[in-house]
Amino acid sequence: VVTFADEGKYKGHATYGLYSGDFRMVERKQEGFRQIVTIITPWGEKELFLPVPGYHNALNALAVVTLLSSIGYNIDDVLNSFHDFTLPGRRFNVSYDSPSRKLTIVDDYAHTAEEVEVLLKTAKEVYPDRKVVVIFQPHRYTRLKREVERFSKVLQLADEIYVTEVYGAFESKNGVSARKIVESIPRAIFVEQLDELKNLKFEDGAVYMFVGAGDIYNVSQEIIKILSVQ
């Protein structure tokens, strides 16, 4: 069993963390889309080259290093195995990138407030000098009702905010609307119909994050087709 030592709740066969544990992450440098992570291990200080962004991915990778090294795999072989690592579909998926316009579209499946927060923080790391625009489609009325205050907080990490109506996923509306988020963020814009997004002016130099577990992905793909022939 591998456990996260910083929480201090459980003691596993091997532990990892930031401040304590058999394996510790002591430094992380984000360089564009990739990152270099310095870790302390039972075999001394090592560097992990990770071709995907985000603190959460670095911590997940450290957990994998801890597990495999603790059951007998050579740590250097484990570290080298990350060189070709790719994220699954719709996890910080750069669907469109125009070098001439510096216009980027990212699709992501994030649908909880915690996931949206991590996503936007990662976007700010990867694109520190560019405007980050989030286009968020809440997923399920029950989740929105439960997390509306937190959604309202984390979405403000973006420079510009669009919120579509909820993707119900077979749930009944019961009086819940994504307008509740927009009402608490003065600069947020409510999008009643997804097709309205096709009329957005996509600015040069900006990064557009299409976020949600519903059908917002389909709209982003239609928009990409339009941009590709302009």
Phi and psi in degrees as a GROMACS rama.xvg file:
@    title "Ramachandran Plot"
@    xaxis  label "Phi"
@    yaxis  label "Psi"
@TYPE xy
-108.121  132.702  VAL-2
-129.614  157.975  THR-3
-85.6609  108.826  PHE-4
-66.0754  -30.5582  ALA-5
-64.2248  -26.0342  ASP-6
-75.6219  -27.8471  GLU-7
69.272  9.87623  GLY-8
-83.0334  -37.5562  LYS-9
-130.524  151.509  TYR-10
-115.94  113.023  LYS-11
-97.3894  -179.763  GLY-12
-61.3085  -34.9621  HIS-13
-141.016  147.68  ALA-14
-129.194  155.429  THR-15
-141.892  161.238  TYR-16
175.065  -167.914  GLY-17
-98.78  -38.3051  LEU-18
-111.431  -17.5443  TYR-19
-152.069  168.942  SER-20
119.714  164.473  GLY-21
-67.3572  -31.6374  ASP-22
-124.303  126.35  PHE-23
-129.707  139.541  ARG-24
-90.6101  116.412  MET-25
-108.048  -16.2707  VAL-26
-157.763  145.531  GLU-27
-142.77  125.409  ARG-28
-118.475  118.87  LYS-29
-88.5516  121.701  GLN-30
-123.553  89.9841  GLU-31
66.716  -125.546  GLY-32
-85.1785  -15.8514  PHE-33
-106.064  168.129  ARG-34
-143.277  152.246  GLN-35
-115.713  122.668  ILE-36
-115.836  124.897  VAL-37
-95.5201  126.964  THR-38
-127.232  148.884  ILE-39
-99.5667  128.438  ILE-40
-128.956  171.028  THR-41
-61.0926  -14.9115  PRO-42
-104.818  17.5993  TRP-43
99.9223  -169.483  GLY-44
-77.9907  135.622  GLU-45
-133.974  159.574  LYS-46
-115.786  134.95  GLU-47
-112.281  118.058  LEU-48
-95.6435  114.988  PHE-49
-116.323  118.025  LEU-50
-82.3047  20.1109  PRO-51
-131.651  152.06  VAL-52
-89.038  168.324  PRO-53
104.889  133.94  GLY-54
-56.9875  -40.9916  TYR-55
-62.854  -37.0799  HIS-56
-70.9022  -34.1817  ASN-57
-64.4506  -41.9825  ALA-58
-68.7119  -38.9772  LEU-59
-62.9572  -41.4406  ASN-60
-63.6463  -39.1819  ALA-61
-62.381  -37.791  LEU-62
-62.7617  -40.3146  ALA-63
-66.2914  -43.6884  VAL-64
-59.2907  -43.1547  VAL-65
-61.4669  -47.4222  THR-66
-62.4555  -54.4351  LEU-67
-67.0107  -39.0814  LEU-68
-67.2253  -34.1682  SER-69
-75.011  -16.7957  SER-70
-106.526  13.3304  ILE-71
114.378  -5.81423  GLY-72
-74.5277  144.743  TYR-73
-64.9714  127.529  ASN-74
-63.9728  -35.5617  ILE-75
-67.6239  -35.8699  ASP-76
-65.8517  -39.2366  ASP-77
-63.3651  -46.656  VAL-78
-62.0247  -41.355  LEU-79
-66.5694  -25.9956  ASN-80
-67.2319  -17.1418  SER-81
-80.6802  -11.1681  PHE-82
-59.2575  -31.8135  HIS-83
-105.654  15.4468  ASP-84
-68.8772  137.948  PHE-85
-128.95  152.437  THR-86
-78.1343  153.526  LEU-87
-68.2366  167.49  PRO-88
-57.6473  143.204  GLY-89
60.5504  32.0269  ARG-90
-123.428  100.997  ARG-91
47.1279  51.0302  PHE-92
-87.0293  111.342  ASN-93
-77.5728  98.775  VAL-94
-84.3168  -23.9312  SER-95
-150.531  134.786  TYR-96
-149.6  114.306  ASP-97
-106.026  105.581  SER-98
-59.8102  -35.9502  PRO-99
-68.7306  -35.9682  SER-100
-98.3348  -10.4178  ARG-101
51.0915  44.9081  LYS-102
-112.404  124.616  LEU-103
-128.659  140.419  THR-104
-120.399  128.285  ILE-105
-119.085  132.407  VAL-106
-105.968  137.186  ASP-107
-148.252  142.927  ASP-108
-81.8312  -1.39729  TYR-109
-50.0704  129.903  ALA-110
-141.082  -3.69997  HIS-111
-101.884  160.421  THR-112
-61.3194  -38.6461  ALA-113
-63.5306  -43.2592  GLU-114
-65.4677  -40.5477  GLU-115
-64.1275  -40.3855  VAL-116
-61.1476  -47.9684  GLU-117
-61.8007  -42.0239  VAL-118
-60.6666  -48.2127  LEU-119
-69.7608  -35.1407  LEU-120
-64.737  -38.849  LYS-121
-65.8567  -42.0279  THR-122
-60.249  -39.6315  ALA-123
-66.4857  -30.5159  LYS-124
-73.5916  -43.6638  GLU-125
-71.7536  -37.0113  VAL-126
-122.658  66.9482  TYR-127
-66.0147  -23.5181  PRO-128
-109.397  16.0589  ASP-129
-123.756  153.622  ARG-130
-70.4799  130.492  LYS-131
-107.108  118.396  VAL-132
-109.363  123.616  VAL-133
-103.516  134.076  VAL-134
-120.588  102.135  ILE-135
-110.197  128.415  PHE-136
-110.626  106.257  GLN-137
-58.9586  147.927  PRO-138
-118.968  114.566  HIS-139
79.4245  132.776  ARG-140
-67.3501  -37.4654  TYR-141
-65.3768  -38.6683  THR-142
-67.2631  -42.9467  ARG-143
-61.5862  -43.8847  LEU-144
-61.3497  -38.2134  LYS-145
-75.1458  -34.5826  ARG-146
-117.301  16.5806  GLU-147
-57.6176  -40.3529  VAL-148
-66.0546  -39.6696  GLU-149
-72.4677  -38.6499  ARG-150
-57.5031  -43.8088  PHE-151
-61.2103  -31.2071  SER-152
-78.7267  -50.5524  LYS-153
-72.5489  -29.5415  VAL-154
-63.8606  -22.9108  LEU-155
-73.3862  -1.48697  GLN-156
-69.1125  -22.3915  LEU-157
-82.8169  157.351  ALA-158
-79.0678  -28.8125  ASP-159
-141.472  141.065  GLU-160
-131.324  126.662  ILE-161
-122.859  135.557  TYR-162
-126.47  124.545  VAL-163
-92.0176  171.307  THR-164
-67.3295  161.906  GLU-165
-67.4386  140.892  VAL-166
-87.9964  109.399  TYR-167
-70.3818  -28.4099  GLY-168
52.2933  48.7888  ALA-169
73.7305  5.42936  PHE-170
-86.5876  155.308  GLU-171
-80.3114  146.102  SER-172
-67.2389  -44.3053  LYS-173
50.3573  40.4076  ASN-174
78.0833  4.9455  GLY-175
-91.2421  136.488  VAL-176
-142.9  148.595  SER-177
-67.5615  -11.7778  ALA-178
-57.9345  -25.2071  ARG-179
-60.8882  -36.5861  LYS-180
-67.1058  -47.7075  ILE-181
-62.819  -35.8792  VAL-182
-62.4141  -26.6642  GLU-183
-95.9701  -2.34067  SER-184
-126.785  98.0498  ILE-185
-53.0524  -33.9507  PRO-186
-88.764  -2.74748  ARG-187
-78.0596  150.173  ALA-188
-118.197  130.555  ILE-189
-88.5228  135.056  PHE-190
-116.793  109.151  VAL-191
-75.2887  -40.9962  GLU-192
-120.042  134.705  GLN-193
-58.7299  -33.2116  LEU-194
-61.0933  -21.9247  ASP-195
-62.5218  -25.0468  GLU-196
-65.018  -24.2642  LEU-197
-67.2978  -17.0809  LYS-198
-93.3519  0.813528  ASN-199
-64.2863  146.938  LEU-200
-89.4097  110.901  LYS-201
-86.0311  110.846  PHE-202
-81.3501  141.834  GLU-203
-61.2283  140.996  ASP-204
87.0021  -4.32554  GLY-205
-100.968  157.527  ALA-206
-115.433  120.971  VAL-207
-104.746  119.967  TYR-208
-103.391  109.902  MET-209
-91.5179  112.805  PHE-210
-124.486  130.961  VAL-211
148.478  162.004  GLY-212
-99.458  7.45625  ALA-213
-97.2958  -141.597  GLY-214
-94.237  13.7936  ASP-215
-62.8366  -26.5862  ILE-216
-60.0405  -39.0586  TYR-217
-61.5469  -38.8936  ASN-218
-68.7043  -41.1146  VAL-219
-60.7877  -37.5537  SER-220
-68.4034  -35.2735  GLN-221
-66.9045  -39.5932  GLU-222
-65.2709  -39.3709  ILE-223
-61.5522  -39.8367  ILE-224
-61.3521  -39.9939  LYS-225
-66.2552  -45.9037  ILE-226
-64.8643  -32.8708  LEU-227
-68.4033  -21.0841  SER-228
-105.598  3.14293  VAL-229
